[in-house]
Amino acid sequence: MDVGTDDDAQLWVELADMWRAVDPPPETLVERVLVALATEGLDAEYELLSLVDSTARLVGARGAAEALTISFSGASFLLLLRVSGIGTAFRRVDGWVTPAREMRVTVKQDDRTWSADVDGSGRFELPRLPGGLSRFWLSARASAAAAVDAEQQLFATPTFEL
Amino acid sequence: MGTAQEPPRPSAAWNDAADSFRRWRGGDAAGLDDLVRCLTPVLWHVVRAHGLDAERASDVVQTTWLVLVRRADFITEPQAVAAWLTTTARREAWRVSRAEVRTVAVADEALEADVPPGGSAESVAMLADEQSRLWRGVRRLSERCQRLMRIIAFEDRPDYRRLAAELQMPVGSIGPTRGRCLEKLRTLLGDENREWAANA
């Protein structure tokens, strides 16, 4: 098919090697995926939310003054989280669902869960959670589900580091 | 003028993936672990080629695996699982790259500069001479060339129709463009060789 095929083939191999060296995946990525798959509940149908933005990394020890925001999008709403540090091990989460919708939010870490209600303004708070790999689940509350002709009742973020 | 050669099939990874998938579907949970370890790096590179930052790229990779677990019953041919994964990852990466959401800014945040889908200064500094030459050459190519070549370098026969949509090019021009990108890269590398020789 071609002249110089061996050279081209070699170049493609070198290019792949170069990118592997220059931009490897984060060391924790595989672990994050395996944890997410292990905690995957396959019973119920749910909509997986996508991370769209996150003002990222806190550098060094987290202090009470530092916070980060993370947002996820679904087909019909946006979930915003503001995460503040409480000491080094704990977090406070203030959340918003927009457009506002009454839901129940549950955070899962390993086999522990914390829950809160999302109020009529779409707001919720989780005053004290351990930091760590977490997944946020949202379920439409019965009264809201009756009013909104939503196909989907259950939503979840991917697993992420809180 | 001939078109550029097909890159060598990443066939070892593709075959390993098929084996792992078969084992998993046959009841061996470790098969899924092996599949994840084997193909996560490939998915990472293919997703990063879309220009996503590290956090969003990681999220797309994770989403891709979650979708696999939910849809695995629909993958009837184990040999196709790697292609299915890369296609799903690229579709999701393309979708996410188009979402623009402004979140509430928080004044007290410490922002760490995100690593561009190129690489950190540290990782670039650690490259062997040959690789850093290659890196410098690639960086001088157009954005389109860089993305195209990164996807091709890691995928086994990428879907040209999807690539065309992602890069907003006619399908028929993908092959020739790939050839031109390679040619341009060789020219840039050749230029550097000549400068090197002239200054030696």
HADDOCK unambig.tbl for C-alpha pairs under 7 A between the chains (distance, minus, plus):
assign (segid A and resid 2 and name CA) (segid B and resid 2 and name CA) 5.13 0.50 0.50
assign (segid A and resid 2 and name CA) (segid B and resid 3 and name CA) 6.50 0.50 0.50
assign (segid A and resid 2 and name CA) (segid B and resid 4 and name CA) 6.97 0.50 0.50
assign (segid A and resid 2 and name CA) (segid B and resid 5 and name CA) 6.47 0.50 0.50
assign (segid A and resid 3 and name CA) (segid B and resid 2 and name CA) 6.57 0.50 0.50
assign (segid A and resid 5 and name CA) (segid B and resid 5 and name CA) 5.52 0.50 0.50
assign (segid A and resid 8 and name CA) (segid B and resid 4 and name CA) 6.82 0.50 0.50
assign (segid A and resid 8 and name CA) (segid B and resid 5 and name CA) 5.96 0.50 0.50
assign (segid A and resid 9 and name CA) (segid B and resid 5 and name CA) 6.50 0.50 0.50
assign (segid A and resid 9 and name CA) (segid B and resid 7 and name CA) 5.18 0.50 0.50
assign (segid A and resid 9 and name CA) (segid B and resid 8 and name CA) 5.82 0.50 0.50
assign (segid A and resid 12 and name CA) (segid B and resid 7 and name CA) 5.62 0.50 0.50
assign (segid A and resid 12 and name CA) (segid B and resid 153 and name CA) 5.57 0.50 0.50
assign (segid A and resid 15 and name CA) (segid B and resid 153 and name CA) 6.61 0.50 0.50
assign (segid A and resid 16 and name CA) (segid B and resid 153 and name CA) 5.41 0.50 0.50
assign (segid A and resid 16 and name CA) (segid B and resid 154 and name CA) 6.47 0.50 0.50
assign (segid A and resid 18 and name CA) (segid B and resid 131 and name CA) 5.56 0.50 0.50
assign (segid A and resid 18 and name CA) (segid B and resid 135 and name CA) 6.89 0.50 0.50
assign (segid A and resid 21 and name CA) (segid B and resid 127 and name CA) 6.96 0.50 0.50
assign (segid A and resid 22 and name CA) (segid B and resid 118 and name CA) 6.85 0.50 0.50
assign (segid A and resid 22 and name CA) (segid B and resid 119 and name CA) 5.10 0.50 0.50
assign (segid A and resid 22 and name CA) (segid B and resid 123 and name CA) 5.41 0.50 0.50
assign (segid A and resid 22 and name CA) (segid B and resid 124 and name CA) 5.70 0.50 0.50
assign (segid A and resid 23 and name CA) (segid B and resid 117 and name CA) 6.98 0.50 0.50
assign (segid A and resid 23 and name CA) (segid B and resid 118 and name CA) 6.25 0.50 0.50
assign (segid A and resid 23 and name CA) (segid B and resid 119 and name CA) 4.87 0.50 0.50
assign (segid A and resid 25 and name CA) (segid B and resid 41 and name CA) 6.20 0.50 0.50
assign (segid A and resid 25 and name CA) (segid B and resid 44 and name CA) 6.09 0.50 0.50
assign (segid A and resid 29 and name CA) (segid B and resid 58 and name CA) 6.64 0.50 0.50
assign (segid A and resid 30 and name CA) (segid B and resid 36 and name CA) 6.89 0.50 0.50
assign (segid A and resid 30 and name CA) (segid B and resid 37 and name CA) 6.33 0.50 0.50
assign (segid A and resid 30 and name CA) (segid B and resid 40 and name CA) 6.75 0.50 0.50
assign (segid A and resid 33 and name CA) (segid B and resid 62 and name CA) 5.42 0.50 0.50
assign (segid A and resid 34 and name CA) (segid B and resid 33 and name CA) 6.92 0.50 0.50
assign (segid A and resid 37 and name CA) (segid B and resid 66 and name CA) 6.51 0.50 0.50
assign (segid A and resid 51 and name CA) (segid B and resid 56 and name CA) 6.60 0.50 0.50
assign (segid A and resid 51 and name CA) (segid B and resid 59 and name CA) 6.60 0.50 0.50
assign (segid A and resid 52 and name CA) (segid B and resid 96 and name CA) 6.90 0.50 0.50
assign (segid A and resid 52 and name CA) (segid B and resid 99 and name CA) 6.79 0.50 0.50
assign (segid A and resid 52 and name CA) (segid B and resid 101 and name CA) 6.68 0.50 0.50
assign (segid A and resid 53 and name CA) (segid B and resid 101 and name CA) 6.84 0.50 0.50
assign (segid A and resid 55 and name CA) (segid B and resid 111 and name CA) 6.94 0.50 0.50
assign (segid A and resid 56 and name CA) (segid B and resid 111 and name CA) 6.18 0.50 0.50
assign (segid A and resid 56 and name CA) (segid B and resid 112 and name CA) 6.79 0.50 0.50
assign (segid A and resid 57 and name CA) (segid B and resid 111 and name CA) 6.15 0.50 0.50
assign (segid A and resid 57 and name CA) (segid B and resid 112 and name CA) 5.75 0.50 0.50
assign (segid A and resid 58 and name CA) (segid B and resid 110 and name CA) 5.59 0.50 0.50
assign (segid A and resid 58 and name CA) (segid B and resid 111 and name CA) 6.62 0.50 0.50
assign (segid A and resid 59 and name CA) (segid B and resid 110 and name CA) 6.66 0.50 0.50
assign (segid A and resid 59 and name CA) (segid B and resid 112 and name CA) 6.76 0.50 0.50
assign (segid A and resid 65 and name CA) (segid B and resid 108 and name CA) 6.33 0.50 0.50
assign (segid A and resid 66 and name CA) (segid B and resid 108 and name CA) 5.62 0.50 0.50
assign (segid A and resid 66 and name CA) (segid B and resid 109 and name CA) 5.33 0.50 0.50
assign (segid A and resid 66 and name CA) (segid B and resid 110 and name CA) 6.94 0.50 0.50
assign (segid A and resid 67 and name CA) (segid B and resid 108 and name CA) 6.77 0.50 0.50
assign (segid A and resid 67 and name CA) (segid B and resid 109 and name CA) 5.55 0.50 0.50
assign (segid A and resid 68 and name CA) (segid B and resid 109 and name CA) 6.27 0.50 0.50
assign (segid A and resid 158 and name CA) (segid B and resid 63 and name CA) 6.82 0.50 0.50
